[in-house]
Amino acid sequence: MKPVFRLFTQDQIYMILETETKLHQDYDLVDLYKLLFQAHLGPHHMSPDRDAIIHNIERETVASKQLYLPALQDIGAQEGFYRVGLNSLDLFKVEKPVEMLADLILASRFEKALPHDIWKRIWRKSYSLVRLFINAPVSEWKAVQAMLDQDHLPSHSERYKNAYHPHYRLVHYSLLSPYLEESICLEL
């Protein structure tokens, strides 16, 4: 069964932001924007082409020299999506972890695309909470607003990339749980 879209409460959004900013302290506004987008929409932005997903995971895993931590990161308040570090796929005790991850990504996509206006409203309602975690200059807010207006999901900031080498994919928690029970090495 496909996951269904859900709105997070303000308390849950606060928890998502707090957890991320404790784990990854070098961030810019664009990273918090991306976090909240991913927390609400998961892999919605990815192409549903399984072969392309597999190819991109393999290419990115080979190119990645640094370990992205944590191996699994709950970005959905225990009800939504997880970031699954690509360098940690061998922790899953399956024969073909890349193919498994591709299938989980596809299964994590919503049945229907969410109208962009809904995401705009979510982001606007999150402003006050985001401001508690970053004192970004007006130029960063304008850049994020332009991304929002253009329906563009950005890459992480250079600051975040240099500090954490983010190589991960998004999977809905309900699909990941059977693998977590079998993979005792994974830490949440």
Buried (B, 14 or more C-beta within 10 A) or exposed (E): EEBEBEEBEEEBBBBBBEBBBEEBEEBBBBBBBBBBBBBBBBBBBBEEEEEEBBEBBEEBBEEBEEBBBBBBBBBBBEBBBBBBBBBBBEBBEBEEBBBBBBBBBBBBBBEEEEEEEEBBEBBEEBEEBBEEBBEBEEEBBEBBBEBBEEEEBBEBBEEBBEBBBBBBBBBBBBBBEEBBEEBEEBEE
